[in-house]
Amino acid sequence: MADFTGKVAMVTGAATGIGEAIARSLATAGATVAIADIDAAAARSTAAAIGGTEKAVGIACDVADPVSVEAAVAEVRAGLGGIDVLVNNAGLHLTGYVRPVSELPVEDWRRLLDVNVLGVVHCAKACRETMRARGGGAIVNIASMAAYKGENAYGISKLAVRGLTVALARDFAADGIRVCGVAPGFVASEAAMRLFPEERRDHYVNEVQLVRRLGQVDDVARAVRFLLSEDASFITAETILVSGGALTRI
Ligand SMILES: NC(=O)c1ccc[n+]([C@@H]2O[C@H](COP(=O)([O-])OP(=O)(O)OC[C@H]3O[C@@H](n4cnc5c(N)ncnc54)[C@H](O)[C@@H]3O)[C@@H](O)[C@H]2O)c1
């Protein structure tokens, strides 16, 4: 397993779901993890469950608000000494935003883009200097299989995340910072399980995916950990699908 001993990781939206699995995975590999979430109480309780202040801290952070992001990054720097890796996982998703582009009310479009797209920009910008000062770093942005389809507003926001992965990789390369993406297919986070009916899940597993089992949050966490690690030191500007083959491309 890749070793993150001595590294500090910030994972957004990590109080629950995929973000929590990523935070746990990095902590298990030796990192100290900042669990940054809009739900501060949940972030603190997840941090405590992961292992307390030696391994994880919970931080209040609304990724859509650059002031909140700057304050969160300042808190992590003050408490943990800096940041080496960032995972932009916080995102609005599922039924509310999985709607045709013409049907999503404009105020919902704004919030979607503020969180899913500008959230990535705010967090990457705020972490750049501390990563540069520590000799470089790595960022992984969580996109989605929906980013390849153009079916709905959510997918378009995640297409922008894929674009940002390339643009930030080019921008931050001079500071020794790699930027990659992971695009999950259907993954059984609690939120996804709550909102996707069983028939839809069965359809994915049995008729859409090539791998005939439900995707788990740890499937995503392992891919993220790889891309953040030294094993991926020659990979940047790339988004990889973790979808059980639900989407194939040549
Ligand atoms: N679950 C899936 O099937 C799936 C598939 C593809 C992509 N994704 C993406 O993976 C990510 C996580 O998905 P999940 O299923 O774990 O979601 P989730 O809803 O379980 O968790 C999202 C977390 O983000 C936090 N959050 C929401 N808005 C925030 C904000 N403005 N600032 C900071 N934190 C905020 C929430 O409090 C929550 O803890 C999302 O970006 C989602 O789009 C999920």
The ligand as an SDF file (V2000), in Angstrom:
LIG
                    3D

 44 48  0  0  0  0  0  0  0  0999 V2000
  -22.5800    8.0290   -5.0330 N   0  0  0  0  0  0  0  0  0  0  0  0
  -22.4810    7.9540   -6.3490 C   0  0  0  0  0  0  0  0  0  0  0  0
  -23.0390    7.0550   -6.9950 O   0  0  0  0  0  0  0  0  0  0  0  0
  -21.6310    8.9580   -7.0950 C   0  0  0  0  0  0  0  0  0  0  0  0
  -21.3800    8.7240   -8.4630 C   0  0  0  0  0  0  0  0  0  0  0  0
  -20.5870    9.6230   -9.1680 C   0  0  0  0  0  0  0  0  0  0  0  0
  -20.0600   10.7390   -8.5400 C   0  0  0  0  0  0  0  0  0  0  0  0
  -20.3390   10.9430   -7.2110 N   0  0  0  0  0  0  0  0  0  0  0  0
  -19.7480   12.1460   -6.5990 C   0  0  0  0  0  0  0  0  0  0  0  0
  -19.0320   11.7650   -5.4380 O   0  0  0  0  0  0  0  0  0  0  0  0
  -19.0950   12.8070   -4.4600 C   0  0  0  0  0  0  0  0  0  0  0  0
  -19.6040   12.2610   -3.1380 C   0  0  0  0  0  0  0  0  0  0  0  0
  -20.8040   11.5320   -3.3560 O   0  0  0  0  0  0  0  0  0  0  0  0
  -21.5600   10.7900   -2.1350 P   0  0  0  0  0  0  0  0  0  0  0  0
  -22.5040    9.8160   -2.7530 O   0  0  0  0  0  0  0  0  0  0  0  0
  -20.5720   10.3490   -1.1290 O   0  0  0  0  0  0  0  0  0  0  0  0
  -22.3940   12.0430   -1.5830 O   0  0  0  0  0  0  0  0  0  0  0  0
  -23.0040   12.3500   -0.1100 P   0  0  0  0  0  0  0  0  0  0  0  0
  -24.1880   13.2090   -0.3980 O   0  0  0  0  0  0  0  0  0  0  0  0
  -23.1380   11.1070    0.6760 O   0  0  0  0  0  0  0  0  0  0  0  0
  -21.8530   13.2230    0.5500 O   0  0  0  0  0  0  0  0  0  0  0  0
  -21.5830   14.5280    0.1420 C   0  0  0  0  0  0  0  0  0  0  0  0
  -20.9030   15.2540    1.2900 C   0  0  0  0  0  0  0  0  0  0  0  0
  -20.5910   16.5860    0.8130 O   0  0  0  0  0  0  0  0  0  0  0  0
  -20.9850   17.5160    1.8090 C   0  0  0  0  0  0  0  0  0  0  0  0
  -21.2720   18.8010    1.1550 N   0  0  0  0  0  0  0  0  0  0  0  0
  -22.3440   19.1260    0.4000 C   0  0  0  0  0  0  0  0  0  0  0  0
  -22.2520   20.4080    0.0040 N   0  0  0  0  0  0  0  0  0  0  0  0
  -21.0880   20.8920    0.5070 C   0  0  0  0  0  0  0  0  0  0  0  0
  -20.4420   22.1410    0.4570 C   0  0  0  0  0  0  0  0  0  0  0  0
  -20.9950   23.1880   -0.1920 N   0  0  0  0  0  0  0  0  0  0  0  0
  -19.2490   22.2890    1.0790 N   0  0  0  0  0  0  0  0  0  0  0  0
  -18.6990   21.2550    1.7620 C   0  0  0  0  0  0  0  0  0  0  0  0
  -19.2750   20.0470    1.8710 N   0  0  0  0  0  0  0  0  0  0  0  0
  -20.4610   19.8630    1.2370 C   0  0  0  0  0  0  0  0  0  0  0  0
  -22.2140   16.9090    2.4710 C   0  0  0  0  0  0  0  0  0  0  0  0
  -22.4570   17.4620    3.7540 O   0  0  0  0  0  0  0  0  0  0  0  0
  -21.8040   15.4190    2.5250 C   0  0  0  0  0  0  0  0  0  0  0  0
  -21.0730   15.1300    3.6960 O   0  0  0  0  0  0  0  0  0  0  0  0
  -19.9690   13.9040   -5.0680 C   0  0  0  0  0  0  0  0  0  0  0  0
  -19.1400   14.8820   -5.6710 O   0  0  0  0  0  0  0  0  0  0  0  0
  -20.7760   13.1650   -6.1200 C   0  0  0  0  0  0  0  0  0  0  0  0
  -21.1880   14.0060   -7.1740 O   0  0  0  0  0  0  0  0  0  0  0  0
  -21.1080   10.1020   -6.4940 C   0  0  0  0  0  0  0  0  0  0  0  0
  1  2  1  0
  2  3  2  0
  2  4  1  0
  4  5  1  0
  4 44  2  0
  5  6  2  0
  6  7  1  0
  7  8  2  0
  8  9  1  0
  8 44  1  0
  9 10  1  0
  9 42  1  0
 10 11  1  0
 11 12  1  0
 11 40  1  0
 12 13  1  0
 13 14  1  0
 14 15  2  0
 14 16  1  0
 14 17  1  0
 17 18  1  0
 18 19  2  0
 18 20  1  0
 18 21  1  0
 21 22  1  0
 22 23  1  0
 23 24  1  0
 23 38  1  0
 24 25  1  0
 25 26  1  0
 25 36  1  0
 26 27  1  0
 26 35  1  0
 27 28  2  0
 28 29  1  0
 29 30  1  0
 29 35  2  0
 30 31  1  0
 30 32  2  0
 32 33  1  0
 33 34  2  0
 34 35  1  0
 36 37  1  0
 36 38  1  0
 38 39  1  0
 40 41  1  0
 40 42  1  0
 42 43  1  0
M  CHG  2   8   1  16  -1
M  END
$$$$
